Amino acid sequence: MPIELNIKLTPIPGIPKHLPLLSPLGLLAPLAGTWQGHGFNQIFRPFFGGGSDNFLELNLTNETLEFTEIPGEIPNRGLLQADISLFGLTYLQQVADANVKGTDGTPAGIHIEPGIWVNVPATTNPSDPATVARMANIPHGTSLVAQGTAQVINGAPQFAVVDITPFSIGNPASKIRFPSQTLATPSQFRSPPGDIVGVTQAMVDNPNSVLAAALVGKTITSTTVIRISTSVTTQPVPSSGGGTSNIAFLDGAAGGPNAKTIEMDATFWISPFTDAGGGQGTLLQYSQLVLLNFGPLSWPHVSVATLVKQVVKAPKEIKEIKEFKPEIKENKSEIKEHKPEIKETKTEIKEHKPEIKELELPPQGIPIPDPAGRAGPAEAASTAGRPFITPDERPPVGEAALGKDPSKRSP
C-alpha cells in the first residue's frame, strides 16, 4: 500500500529589492578600486655627521593607491572561541615627489608599500567589537599591524591639528623645536628651496591644513571614518594586538637606534562629494603619523593626501567596434547587390544535376582487382555478393611467406 505524505511547501520570501546587499568587507568596501591625487610628506631623518643629528625632508607628493578585493573568506581558527572569517583587500601604495625628478626625468619615487586591509567581526575572546586592521610592509625594513574601528558620520571630515615638533622619548609634552621647522630661516638641514616649491609655513606647522584646503568648494553630506593604530594605548579598541617590527639596522645597538619605528596612528576619510560645478566623485583622504626614535627624541613623520577614486573607462575594443559600424553598414548594400548573381548560380547548378546523376556508379558494386591479374571486366561484375578476398587468394603468412617449406621446420 503506498504511503501518503501530507507535506505543505511554503515558499521562502525573496530579499526585498529596497534592501541593499551588505558586503562582507563592511565599511572597507568603498576602498576597492584605484585612487589618485596629491599630498604632503614631512620627515625628520637621521643625519650622519655634519653638525646635526637630523635633517628635515619636505615633499609635495603625487600618489596612486590601488585596492583589490581578496576573493572569498579568510578563515581564522579559534581555540578559545569558535572560528571567525575575515574578508579583505590587498593594496599597493606608490608615492612620488612632485618637484624632484629622477634620472629618467619622471617624478622621483619616495615611497612604495604593499599591504592588506581586513574586516574583523566582533569576538568574545578577546571581548572586542567589530574592527578593521591594516597590515603594511615598508621597504626600509619595517612591518606593522594597525587595528581600529570604522564608522559613518554626518557631514564632511573634521581634521585636528597635527604637530611635527619632536619630543623627548616617552614624554610628548616635552617638545623641542628646531630652526629647520621655520621656512624663513635658511638651513642646510632642510630640503633645499628648489625641492619644496609650493610648500608653505602653514603646511609645516599643521600638515592637516592641506586636507582642509582640498575640501573647499565641495559639498559632503556623509563620511566613512576609519581610525587605526599599532598601539592599544591610544584608543579603546582593540583590547590587544598590533605593533611594529624593524630590521636589526633600524633597531641599532649601543648608542640607541638608527631610526626605529615604534608607533603608527592613522585616520582615513571616505567622502562622496559634489563640487561647485555639479560634478560628483568620491574622495579618500588620510593623515598618518609615524614616530621614529633616534637619539634621545621621538621624531614625528607625518603624511597626508587627498585622492580621488578613478572612474573605470570602457575598454578600447568597444570604442573600436563602434567606429567600424558605419563600414559594416556600407557593406550591406554591396552584399545586397550580389544576391541576383547568387540566384543565377543556383539555376546553373540545377541544370547540371542530370549530368551528375548519369555519372553515378553502377549498382553492382566496385570492381576488386585480382592480385594475380585474372579479373577482367566481366569477372569484376561477378564479385558482387562474395568476400573481397577468397580463401585461395589470401597472401601467404608465416614461414611460407618467406619461401620456406612449412613441413621442414628448423630444430
C-alpha positions as CSV (number, residue, x, y, z in Angstrom):
1,M,0.0,0.0,0.0
2,P,1.6,3.3,-1.0
3,I,2.4,5.7,1.8
4,E,0.8,9.1,1.5
5,L,2.8,12.1,2.7
6,N,1.0,15.2,3.8
7,I,3.6,17.9,3.2
8,K,2.9,21.5,2.8
9,L,5.5,23.5,1.0
10,T,5.8,27.2,2.0
11,P,7.9,29.3,-0.4
12,I,10.8,31.3,1.2
13,P,10.2,35.0,0.8
14,G,12.7,36.8,-1.5
15,I,15.0,39.6,-0.5
16,P,13.2,42.9,-0.7
17,K,14.6,44.9,-3.6
18,H,14.8,48.1,-1.5
19,L,17.3,46.5,0.9
20,P,20.9,46.8,-0.2
21,L,23.1,43.7,-0.1
22,L,25.8,44.2,2.5
23,S,29.4,43.5,1.5
24,P,31.4,41.2,3.8
25,L,34.1,43.9,3.6
26,G,31.8,46.1,5.8
27,L,32.8,49.8,5.7
28,L,36.0,48.9,3.9
29,A,34.0,48.1,0.7
30,P,34.3,51.6,-0.8
31,L,38.1,51.3,-0.8
32,A,38.1,48.8,-3.8
33,G,39.4,50.5,-6.9
34,T,42.2,52.9,-7.9
35,W,42.7,56.3,-6.3
36,Q,45.0,59.1,-7.5
37,G,45.8,62.5,-6.1
38,H,48.3,64.7,-4.3
39,G,49.6,65.3,-0.8
40,F,52.3,66.5,1.6
41,N,55.0,64.5,3.3
42,Q,57.3,65.5,6.2
43,I,60.0,63.5,8.0
44,F,62.9,64.2,10.3
45,R,65.5,61.7,9.2
46,P,68.8,60.8,10.9
47,F,71.9,62.8,9.7
48,F,75.3,61.1,10.0
49,G,77.9,63.8,10.9
50,G,77.9,67.4,9.6
51,G,77.0,69.3,12.8
52,S,73.4,68.0,13.2
53,D,71.8,64.6,14.0
54,N,68.7,65.3,11.9
55,F,67.6,66.5,8.5
56,L,64.0,67.8,7.8
57,E,62.8,66.5,4.5
58,L,59.7,68.0,2.9
59,N,57.8,66.8,-0.2
60,L,54.8,67.7,-2.2
61,T,53.6,64.3,-3.5
62,N,51.8,62.6,-6.3
63,E,50.2,59.3,-5.3
64,T,48.4,56.3,-6.6
65,L,46.7,53.8,-4.2
66,E,45.2,50.6,-5.6
67,F,42.9,48.3,-3.6
68,T,41.8,44.8,-4.9
69,E,39.3,42.7,-3.1
70,I,40.5,39.3,-1.9
71,P,38.1,36.7,-3.3
72,G,36.3,34.6,-0.7
73,E,36.7,34.4,3.1
74,I,39.8,34.1,5.2
75,P,39.1,31.6,8.0
76,N,40.8,32.1,11.3
77,R,40.8,29.1,13.6
78,G,39.8,29.5,17.2
79,L,40.6,27.6,20.3
80,L,39.1,29.9,23.0
81,Q,36.1,30.7,20.8
82,A,34.6,29.5,17.6
83,D,36.3,30.2,14.3
84,I,35.9,33.6,12.6
85,S,36.1,34.6,9.0
86,L,37.9,37.7,7.8
87,F,37.3,39.5,4.5
88,G,39.8,41.9,3.0
89,L,41.6,43.8,0.2
90,T,45.2,43.9,-0.9
91,Y,46.7,47.3,-1.7
92,L,49.7,48.9,-3.3
93,Q,50.6,52.5,-2.4
94,Q,53.1,54.4,-4.6
95,V,54.2,57.9,-3.8
96,A,56.5,60.2,-5.8
97,D,57.9,63.7,-5.3
98,A,56.0,66.3,-7.3
99,N,59.1,68.6,-7.5
100,V,62.1,66.4,-7.7
101,K,62.8,64.4,-10.9
102,G,64.6,61.1,-11.2
103,T,67.4,60.4,-13.6
104,D,64.8,59.4,-16.3
105,G,63.1,62.8,-15.9
106,T,60.0,61.5,-14.2
107,P,58.9,62.3,-10.6
108,A,61.3,60.7,-8.1
109,G,59.8,57.9,-6.1
110,I,59.9,58.3,-2.3
111,H,57.6,55.5,-1.0
112,I,56.1,52.2,-2.0
113,E,54.0,50.0,0.3
114,P,52.2,46.7,-0.3
115,G,49.7,45.5,2.3
116,I,46.3,44.2,3.3
117,W,43.2,45.6,4.9
118,V,40.8,43.2,6.7
119,N,37.3,43.4,8.2
120,V,37.3,41.6,11.6
121,P,34.0,40.6,13.2
122,A,33.2,41.0,16.8
123,T,34.8,38.5,19.1
124,T,34.2,37.0,22.5
125,N,37.8,36.1,23.4
126,P,39.0,38.7,23.5
127,S,35.8,40.6,24.0
128,D,36.1,43.2,21.2
129,P,33.5,44.8,18.9
130,A,33.9,44.6,15.1
131,T,37.2,46.1,14.0
132,V,39.3,46.7,10.9
133,A,43.1,46.1,10.5
134,R,45.8,47.1,8.2
135,M,49.0,45.1,7.6
136,A,51.8,47.0,5.9
137,N,55.3,46.4,4.7
138,I,57.7,49.3,4.2
139,P,60.9,48.7,2.1
140,H,63.1,50.4,4.7
141,G,62.7,47.3,6.8
142,T,59.5,47.8,8.9
143,S,56.3,45.7,9.1
144,L,53.3,46.7,11.1
145,V,49.8,45.7,12.1
146,A,47.4,48.6,13.0
147,Q,43.9,47.9,14.2
148,G,40.9,50.1,14.9
149,T,37.3,50.9,14.1
150,A,35.2,52.3,11.2
151,Q,32.0,54.4,11.4
152,V,29.8,56.6,9.2
153,I,29.3,60.2,10.3
154,N,27.1,63.0,9.0
155,G,28.8,65.8,7.2
156,A,32.3,66.5,6.0
157,P,35.6,65.3,7.7
158,Q,36.9,67.3,10.6
159,F,40.7,67.5,10.8
160,A,42.5,68.0,14.1
161,V,45.8,70.0,14.2
162,V,48.9,67.7,13.9
163,D,52.3,68.9,15.2
164,I,55.5,67.8,13.7
165,T,57.7,69.0,16.6
166,P,60.0,66.3,18.1
167,F,59.7,65.5,21.8
168,S,61.6,63.5,24.5
169,I,61.0,59.8,24.2
170,G,58.0,58.8,26.3
171,N,57.1,62.4,27.0
172,P,55.0,64.1,24.2
173,A,54.6,67.2,26.3
174,S,58.4,67.8,26.2
175,K,58.7,69.3,22.8
176,I,61.9,70.6,21.2
177,R,61.5,72.8,18.2
178,F,64.3,73.0,15.6
179,P,65.3,76.0,13.4
180,S,64.7,73.9,10.2
181,Q,60.9,74.0,11.0
182,T,60.8,77.7,10.1
183,L,61.0,78.1,6.3
184,A,62.0,81.8,6.6
185,T,65.2,80.7,8.4
186,P,67.8,79.4,6.0
187,S,69.0,75.9,6.9
188,Q,71.4,73.3,5.4
189,F,69.5,70.7,7.4
190,R,66.2,71.0,5.4
191,S,65.2,70.3,1.8
192,P,66.6,73.0,-0.5
193,P,64.2,75.7,-1.7
194,G,64.1,74.3,-5.3
195,D,62.8,70.9,-4.0
196,I,60.0,72.4,-1.9
197,V,58.3,74.7,-4.4
198,G,54.7,75.1,-3.2
199,V,55.3,74.1,0.4
200,T,54.1,76.8,2.9
201,Q,54.8,77.5,6.6
202,A,51.1,76.7,7.3
203,M,51.7,73.2,5.9
204,V,54.8,72.6,8.0
205,D,53.0,73.9,11.2
206,N,49.9,71.7,10.5
207,P,50.1,69.2,7.6
208,N,46.3,68.5,8.1
209,S,45.7,72.0,6.7
210,V,46.4,70.5,3.3
211,L,43.4,68.2,3.7
212,A,41.1,71.0,4.8
213,A,42.1,73.1,1.8
214,A,41.2,70.2,-0.6
215,L,37.6,70.3,0.5
216,V,37.0,74.0,-0.4
217,G,34.1,74.1,-2.9
218,K,32.9,70.6,-2.3
219,T,29.6,69.5,-0.7
220,I,29.8,66.4,1.5
221,T,26.8,65.0,3.4
222,S,28.3,61.8,4.9
223,T,31.8,60.4,5.6
224,T,33.2,57.0,6.5
225,V,35.9,57.4,9.1
226,I,38.5,54.7,9.7
227,R,40.9,55.1,12.7
228,I,43.7,52.6,13.3
229,S,46.8,52.4,15.5
230,T,49.7,50.0,16.2
231,S,49.3,50.9,19.9
232,V,46.4,49.7,22.0
233,T,47.0,52.6,24.5
234,T,46.0,55.3,22.0
235,Q,42.4,54.1,21.6
236,P,39.9,52.0,23.5
237,V,39.7,49.1,20.9
238,P,41.0,46.6,20.2
239,S,41.9,45.3,23.7
240,S,45.2,43.8,22.4
241,G,47.2,43.1,19.3
242,G,49.0,45.3,16.8
243,G,52.6,46.6,16.8
244,T,55.7,47.2,14.7
245,S,58.7,45.2,13.8
246,N,62.1,46.5,12.4
247,I,65.2,45.0,10.9
248,A,68.3,45.0,13.0
249,F,69.9,48.0,11.4
250,L,66.9,50.2,12.4
251,D,67.0,48.8,15.9
252,G,70.7,49.6,16.2
253,A,72.8,48.7,19.2
254,A,74.9,50.8,21.6
255,G,74.0,54.5,21.5
256,G,70.4,53.9,20.6
257,P,68.5,53.0,17.4
258,N,69.4,54.3,13.9
259,A,65.8,55.0,13.2
260,K,63.3,52.7,14.9
261,T,59.6,52.9,14.0
262,I,57.8,52.5,17.3
263,E,54.2,53.5,16.5
264,M,51.9,54.4,13.7
265,D,48.5,56.1,14.0
266,A,46.3,56.9,11.0
267,T,42.8,58.2,10.1
268,F,41.2,57.7,6.7
269,W,38.1,59.6,5.5
270,I,36.0,58.3,2.5
271,S,33.7,61.1,1.3
272,P,31.3,61.1,-1.7
273,F,31.2,64.8,-2.9
274,T,29.6,67.2,-5.3
275,D,31.8,70.1,-6.5
276,A,30.8,73.7,-7.3
277,G,30.2,72.8,-11.0
278,G,27.9,69.9,-10.2
279,G,30.5,67.2,-10.8
280,Q,30.4,64.2,-8.5
281,G,33.0,61.8,-7.2
282,T,34.5,60.2,-4.1
283,L,37.5,61.4,-2.0
284,L,39.9,59.3,0.0
285,Q,41.8,61.4,2.5
286,Y,44.3,60.3,5.1
287,S,46.5,61.7,7.8
288,Q,49.2,59.3,9.1
289,L,51.7,59.9,12.0
290,V,54.7,57.6,12.4
291,L,57.0,58.0,15.4
292,L,60.7,57.3,14.7
293,N,63.1,57.0,17.7
294,F,66.7,58.0,17.3
295,G,68.9,59.9,19.7
296,P,67.0,61.0,22.8
297,L,63.9,62.0,20.9
298,S,60.8,60.7,19.1
299,W,60.5,62.3,15.7
300,P,57.1,62.7,14.1
301,H,56.8,61.7,10.4
302,V,53.5,63.0,9.0
303,S,52.0,62.1,5.6
304,V,48.7,63.4,4.3
305,A,47.0,63.1,0.9
306,T,43.7,63.7,-0.9
307,L,42.9,61.1,-3.5
308,V,40.0,60.8,-6.0
309,K,38.5,57.5,-7.0
310,Q,39.2,56.8,-10.7
311,V,36.2,56.0,-12.9
312,V,36.6,52.8,-14.8
313,K,36.6,53.6,-18.6
314,A,35.1,51.3,-21.2
315,P,37.6,49.0,-22.9
316,K,39.3,50.4,-26.0
317,E,37.9,47.5,-28.1
318,I,34.3,48.6,-27.5
319,K,35.2,52.0,-29.0
320,E,36.9,50.4,-32.0
321,I,33.8,48.3,-32.7
322,K,31.6,51.4,-32.6
323,E,33.9,53.1,-35.2
324,F,33.5,50.1,-37.6
325,K,29.7,50.2,-37.5
326,P,29.4,52.7,-40.5
327,E,31.8,50.5,-42.5
328,I,29.6,47.4,-41.9
329,K,26.5,49.4,-42.9
330,E,28.2,50.4,-46.2
331,N,29.0,46.8,-47.0
332,K,25.4,45.7,-46.6
333,S,24.5,47.4,-49.9
334,E,27.3,45.6,-51.7
335,I,26.1,42.2,-50.3
336,K,22.6,43.0,-51.4
337,E,23.8,43.8,-55.0
338,H,25.4,40.3,-55.2
339,K,22.1,38.5,-54.4
340,P,20.9,38.3,-58.1
341,E,24.3,36.7,-59.0
342,I,23.9,34.1,-56.3
343,K,20.3,33.4,-57.6
344,E,21.6,32.9,-61.1
345,T,24.2,30.4,-60.0
346,K,21.5,28.3,-58.3
347,T,19.8,27.8,-61.7
348,E,23.1,26.7,-63.3
349,I,23.7,24.1,-60.5
350,K,20.1,22.8,-61.0
351,E,20.7,22.3,-64.8
352,H,23.8,20.2,-64.1
353,K,22.0,17.8,-61.8
354,P,21.0,15.2,-64.6
355,E,24.7,15.2,-65.7
356,I,25.8,14.4,-62.2
357,K,23.2,11.6,-61.9
358,E,24.5,9.9,-65.1
359,L,28.0,9.8,-63.7
360,E,26.9,7.8,-60.6
361,L,28.5,4.3,-60.2
362,P,26.5,1.1,-61.3
363,P,24.6,-0.7,-58.6
364,Q,26.6,-4.0,-58.8
365,G,29.4,-2.6,-56.6
366,I,33.0,-1.6,-57.0
367,P,35.3,-4.0,-59.1
368,I,38.0,-5.5,-57.0
369,P,41.2,-6.2,-59.0
370,D,42.6,-9.8,-58.7
371,P,46.1,-9.8,-57.2
372,A,47.0,-12.4,-59.9
373,G,45.7,-10.1,-62.6
374,R,42.9,-12.5,-63.5
375,A,40.0,-10.1,-63.0
376,G,38.6,-8.7,-66.2
377,P,35.6,-6.5,-66.8
378,A,33.2,-9.5,-67.0
379,E,34.7,-11.2,-63.9
380,A,34.7,-8.0,-61.9
381,A,30.9,-7.8,-62.2
382,S,30.6,-11.3,-60.7
383,T,32.3,-10.2,-57.5
384,A,29.0,-8.8,-56.0
385,G,27.9,-10.8,-53.0
386,R,31.2,-12.6,-52.3
387,P,34.1,-11.7,-50.0
388,F,36.6,-9.2,-51.2
389,I,39.3,-11.9,-51.0
390,T,38.5,-15.7,-51.3
391,P,40.4,-18.2,-49.1
392,D,42.6,-19.3,-52.0
393,E,43.5,-15.7,-52.7
394,R,44.8,-14.9,-49.2
395,P,48.5,-14.0,-49.2
396,P,50.9,-16.5,-47.5
397,V,51.8,-16.0,-43.9
398,G,54.5,-17.3,-41.5
399,E,57.4,-19.2,-43.0
400,A,55.6,-19.8,-46.3
401,A,55.7,-16.1,-46.8
402,L,59.4,-16.3,-46.7
403,G,59.5,-19.0,-49.4
404,K,60.2,-21.8,-46.9
405,D,58.5,-25.3,-46.8
406,P,56.4,-25.3,-43.6
407,S,56.8,-29.1,-43.3
408,K,60.6,-28.7,-42.9
409,R,60.8,-26.7,-39.6
410,S,64.1,-25.8,-38.1
411,P,65.0,-27.8,-35.0
